[in-house]
Amino acid sequence: MNNLRVLLVDDEIMIREGFKRLFDWAAHGCEVVGEAADGMEALARIDALNPDIVIMDINIPIMNGLKVIGLSRIKHPDTAFIIVSGYDDFSYCREALRLQITDYILKPVNYEEFGTCIDNLKISMFHRKNEQKAEPQEERTIVSVTRYMQEHLAEEISLSVLAEEFHLSPQYISQLFKSEIGVGFLSYLTSIRMEKAKKLLLSTALSIAEVSEQSGYGDYRVFTKTFKKSEGVTPSQYRRDFLEDSGKSKA
């Protein structure tokens, strides 16, 4: 996978400099190709650069970030938008969800969590790309491997298990994850297990231990620790926050 092109949009130059200097873009397969300090400049830069990812503050001059995203969606439907904001406001979050943004991150930015966000985005872009076109041999292989993983999440999954299943070497499969998806095997496995867990937490009444088991974690304590590192909250708090937000929206 080629490096993803990133545009930074924030009216505070120190925020933009922080993103450029404090986050290792190259390690996550990305490069910053431009910046913008207000909404009109952001629209122009998106049109000119056609970035893969836009990191966007909401509260920017001339035109706010949500308006920029809404207008950009018309001409750039495949661009991914990540909002970075100092506002933990439910109405903002709800509008951001309506615009199908990738993530909503609060300032000050935790760059480790931001790296997880970028890796998850690359995974989703990989899946979307492979739904849209026919793949050469290596892409067909990794699609088959990732489909197997999705269908067997509750079971033991390792490079050796996959190697035996697909009659390939563990080293080759590991290399495929890096070359075709842009993330390592363990990052991918953790990401899809967290997505499965989040769906179960929000759509079922299963206990945390049951969610842990169905997501592939035999030890719910390991699951809880991994979930909190990935999402910033425990599984119980994640479910509780969703129920509270749902109550607010109905009110």
C-alpha positions in Angstrom: 0.0 0.0 0.0 1.3 3.4 -0.9 1.7 6.1 1.7 -1.6 7.9 2.5 -1.7 11.6 1.8 -2.7 13.7 4.8 -4.0 17.3 5.0 -3.9 19.1 8.4 -6.6 21.7 9.1 -6.4 23.8 12.3 -6.3 27.6 12.8 -3.6 27.1 15.6 -0.2 26.7 14.0 1.1 25.0 17.2 -1.5 22.3 16.8 -0.4 21.7 13.2 3.2 21.7 14.1 2.5 19.3 16.9 0.9 16.8 14.5 3.9 17.1 12.1 6.6 16.8 14.8 5.1 14.6 17.5 3.5 11.9 15.4 5.5 9.4 13.3 3.6 9.6 10.1 6.1 7.5 8.1 5.8 4.6 10.7 2.0 4.5 9.9 2.4 4.7 6.2 1.4 8.3 5.8 2.8 11.7 4.7 1.6 15.2 5.4 1.1 16.9 2.0 -0.5 20.2 3.1 -2.0 22.5 5.7 -4.9 24.9 6.0 -5.9 27.4 8.7 -9.5 28.2 7.8 -12.5 26.6 6.2 -12.2 28.3 2.8 -8.5 27.5 2.6 -9.3 23.9 3.6 -11.8 23.5 0.7 -9.3 24.8 -1.8 -6.5 22.6 -0.5 -8.8 19.5 -0.6 -9.6 20.2 -4.2 -6.0 20.8 -5.2 -4.4 18.0 -3.3 -7.1 15.4 -3.2 -5.8 13.9 0.1 -6.7 10.5 1.4 -7.1 11.8 4.9 -8.1 15.2 6.3 -7.4 15.9 10.0 -9.9 18.7 10.8 -10.7 20.9 13.7 -14.4 22.0 14.0 -13.9 25.5 15.3 -12.0 27.1 12.4 -12.5 30.6 10.9 -14.7 31.6 8.0 -16.4 28.2 7.7 -16.5 25.5 10.4 -15.1 22.1 9.9 -18.5 20.3 9.7 -19.5 22.6 6.9 -16.2 21.9 5.1 -16.7 18.2 5.4 -20.3 18.4 4.1 -19.3 20.4 1.0 -16.2 18.2 0.4 -18.2 15.0 0.4 -19.8 16.1 -2.9 -16.6 16.1 -4.9 -14.4 13.8 -2.7 -16.6 11.0 -1.4 -13.7 8.7 -0.7 -11.7 11.1 1.4 -11.6 10.1 5.1 -12.1 12.9 7.7 -10.9 12.7 11.3 -12.2 15.5 13.6 -9.8 16.7 16.3 -11.7 19.1 18.6 -11.6 20.7 22.0 -15.4 20.4 22.2 -16.9 17.3 23.8 -20.4 18.2 22.6 -23.0 15.6 21.8 -24.6 17.7 19.1 -21.2 18.0 17.3 -20.7 14.3 17.7 -24.1 13.5 16.2 -23.6 15.8 13.2 -20.1 14.3 12.7 -21.6 10.8 12.7 -24.2 11.9 10.1 -21.3 13.1 7.9 -19.7 9.6 8.3 -16.4 10.9 9.7 -13.8 8.3 10.6 -13.2 9.4 14.1 -13.8 12.2 16.6 -10.8 12.9 18.8 -10.6 15.3 21.7 -7.7 17.7 22.3 -5.1 17.4 23.7 -4.3 14.5 21.4 -3.0 11.2 22.7 -0.7 10.3 19.8 -0.7 6.6 20.7 -4.5 6.5 20.4 -4.3 8.6 17.3 -1.9 6.0 15.8 -4.4 3.3 16.4 -7.1 5.4 14.7 -4.9 5.8 11.6 -4.1 2.1 11.5 -7.9 1.3 11.8 -8.6 3.7 9.0 -6.1 2.0 6.8 -7.7 -1.3 7.5 -11.2 0.0 6.6 -9.8 1.6 3.4 -8.3 -1.8 2.5 -11.6 -3.5 2.9 -13.5 -0.8 0.9 -11.0 -1.0 -1.9 -11.3 -4.7 -2.2 -15.0 -4.6 -2.3 -14.8 -2.3 -5.4 -12.4 -4.1 -7.7 -10.9 -7.4 -8.8 -7.6 -8.2 -7.1 -4.3 -9.7 -8.3 -3.0 -12.8 -6.6 -1.4 -11.2 -3.5 -4.5 -9.2 -2.8 -6.8 -12.2 -3.4 -4.7 -14.1 -0.8 -4.8 -11.4 1.9 -8.6 -10.9 1.3 -9.1 -14.7 1.8 -6.9 -14.6 5.0 -8.7 -11.6 6.5 -12.1 -13.1 5.6 -11.1 -16.3 7.4 -10.1 -14.2 10.4 -13.4 -12.4 10.5 -15.3 -15.7 10.4 -13.2 -17.3 13.2 -12.7 -14.5 15.6 -13.8 -16.6 18.6 -11.1 -19.2 17.9 -7.4 -19.1 18.3 -5.8 -17.0 15.5 -2.1 -16.8 14.9 0.3 -16.6 12.0 1.0 -20.3 12.4 -2.7 -21.2 12.4 -3.2 -19.1 9.2 0.0 -20.6 7.6 -1.4 -24.1 8.2 -4.9 -23.2 6.9 -3.6 -21.5 3.7 -0.5 -23.6 3.1 1.8 -20.6 3.2 4.7 -19.6 5.5 4.0 -17.4 8.5 6.7 -15.0 7.3 4.9 -14.6 3.9 1.5 -13.9 5.6 3.1 -11.4 7.9 4.7 -9.6 4.9 1.3 -9.5 3.1 -0.3 -7.6 6.0 2.4 -4.9 5.8 2.5 -4.7 2.0 -1.2 -5.0 1.2 -2.9 -3.4 4.2 -0.1 -1.3 5.7 -0.4 -2.6 9.3 1.0 -5.6 11.1 -0.8 -8.8 11.7 -1.3 -8.2 15.4 -2.6 -4.7 14.9 -5.1 -6.0 12.3 -6.3 -8.8 14.6 -6.7 -6.5 17.6 -8.6 -4.0 15.4 -11.2 -6.5 14.1 -11.6 -8.0 17.6 -12.3 -4.6 19.0 -14.8 -3.9 16.3 -16.6 -7.2 17.0 -16.6 -6.4 20.7 -18.1 -2.9 20.2 -20.9 -4.3 18.1 -21.7 -7.0 20.7 -21.6 -4.4 23.5 -24.0 -2.1 21.7 -26.4 -4.6 20.1 -26.7 -7.4 22.7 -27.1 -7.8 26.4 -24.2 -10.3 26.7 -22.0 -10.1 29.8 -18.5 -8.6 29.4 -17.1 -12.2 29.9 -19.3 -13.4 27.0 -18.4 -10.5 24.8 -14.7 -11.2 25.6 -15.1 -14.9 24.6 -16.9 -14.2 21.4 -14.3 -11.6 20.4 -11.5 -14.1 20.8 -10.3 -13.4 24.4 -10.4 -16.4 26.7 -9.4 -14.2 29.7 -11.8 -11.3 30.1 -9.2 -9.4 32.1 -6.9 -9.3 29.1 -9.9 -8.3 27.0 -10.8 -5.4 29.3 -7.2 -4.2 29.4 -6.9 -4.4 25.6 -10.2 -2.7 25.0 -9.4 0.2 27.4 -6.0 0.7 25.6 -7.8 0.8 22.2 -10.9 2.8 23.0 -9.9 4.8 26.1 -12.6 3.4 28.3 -13.5 0.0 29.7 -16.1 -2.2 27.9 -18.7 -1.5 30.6 -18.2 2.3 30.3 -18.3 2.1 26.5 -21.8 0.4 26.8 -22.9 2.8 29.5 -21.9 5.9 27.5 -23.8 4.7 24.4 -26.9 4.1 26.4 -26.7 7.5 28.0 -26.1 9.2 24.6 -29.1 7.3 23.1 -31.2 8.6 26.0 -30.1 12.2 25.3 -30.9 11.9 21.6 -34.4 10.6 22.3 -34.9 13.5 24.7 
